Amino acid sequence: MSKLAPQLNGYRLTTAEILYHLPDHPGLLQTYVWQEYDLAPRYPGLRKFLDFWQRSLEGRLHSVTVGSTGLIQPGEIRHADISLSLH
């Protein structure tokens, strides 16, 4: 399936860094990186994944850091500070 259609409908590439406690050593933290196309700012896909995590996995969540960006953005125009010509 093409990733263009979801982007046109508001989906953004979303990355979440999930820190969780190791089940056998709760004093230690481990990192898991989750990345999918999701709808900002509610992030239903990420919420569904985190609900699954809490319900089914043993590692207790410590923190979640989320970043997202729209891949399709308007063009950026910059004016040149200098103009040069070659003969």
C-alpha positions as CSV (number, residue, x, y, z in Angstrom):
1,M,0.0,0.0,0.0
2,S,1.3,3.5,-0.8
3,K,2.2,5.7,2.1
4,L,1.1,8.8,0.2
5,A,-2.7,8.3,0.7
6,P,-2.5,8.3,4.5
7,Q,-0.3,11.4,4.5
8,L,-2.8,13.3,2.4
9,N,-5.4,12.4,5.1
10,G,-3.4,13.9,7.9
11,Y,-1.2,11.0,9.0
12,R,2.3,11.8,10.1
13,L,5.4,9.7,10.6
14,T,5.4,9.3,14.4
15,T,8.3,8.0,16.4
16,A,8.0,7.1,20.1
17,E,10.9,6.3,22.4
18,I,9.5,4.0,25.1
19,L,11.5,3.6,28.3
20,Y,10.4,0.6,30.4
21,H,11.5,-1.3,33.5
22,L,13.1,-4.7,32.8
23,P,10.8,-7.4,34.3
24,D,13.6,-9.3,36.0
25,H,15.5,-6.2,37.1
26,P,13.0,-3.4,37.8
27,G,15.7,-1.0,38.7
28,L,17.1,-1.1,35.1
29,L,15.5,0.7,32.1
30,Q,15.4,-0.5,28.5
31,T,14.5,1.5,25.4
32,Y,12.1,0.5,22.7
33,V,11.5,2.6,19.6
34,W,8.1,2.5,17.9
35,Q,7.6,4.1,14.5
36,E,4.4,4.2,12.4
37,Y,2.2,6.6,10.5
38,D,-0.3,8.1,13.0
39,L,-2.7,11.0,13.5
40,A,-1.4,13.9,15.6
41,P,-2.2,15.1,18.2
42,R,-4.3,12.2,19.7
43,Y,-2.1,9.4,18.2
44,P,-4.7,6.6,18.2
45,G,-2.2,4.0,16.9
46,L,0.4,4.7,19.6
47,R,-2.3,4.7,22.3
48,K,-3.5,1.3,21.0
49,F,0.0,0.0,21.1
50,L,0.6,1.3,24.7
51,D,-2.7,-0.2,25.9
52,F,-1.6,-3.5,24.4
53,W,1.8,-3.1,26.2
54,Q,0.3,-2.5,29.6
55,R,-2.3,-5.3,29.2
56,S,0.0,-8.0,27.7
57,L,3.7,-7.3,28.4
58,E,5.5,-7.6,31.7
59,G,7.8,-4.5,31.4
60,R,6.2,-1.6,33.3
61,L,6.3,1.6,31.4
62,H,8.5,4.4,32.7
63,S,8.1,7.2,30.1
64,V,7.2,7.8,26.5
65,T,8.7,10.5,24.3
66,V,6.9,11.3,21.1
67,G,8.0,13.1,18.0
68,S,6.2,13.4,14.7
69,T,6.5,15.3,11.4
70,G,4.4,15.7,8.3
71,L,6.4,14.4,5.4
72,I,4.4,16.4,2.9
73,Q,5.0,20.1,3.6
74,P,4.7,23.3,1.7
75,G,7.8,24.3,-0.2
76,E,10.2,26.6,1.5
77,I,11.4,29.8,-0.4
78,R,14.6,31.5,0.6
79,H,15.9,34.7,-0.9
80,A,19.6,34.7,-1.8
81,D,21.8,37.2,0.1
82,I,24.1,37.6,-2.9
83,S,23.9,37.3,-6.6
84,L,27.0,36.3,-8.6
85,S,27.6,36.1,-12.3
86,L,30.3,34.4,-14.2
87,H,31.6,35.5,-17.6
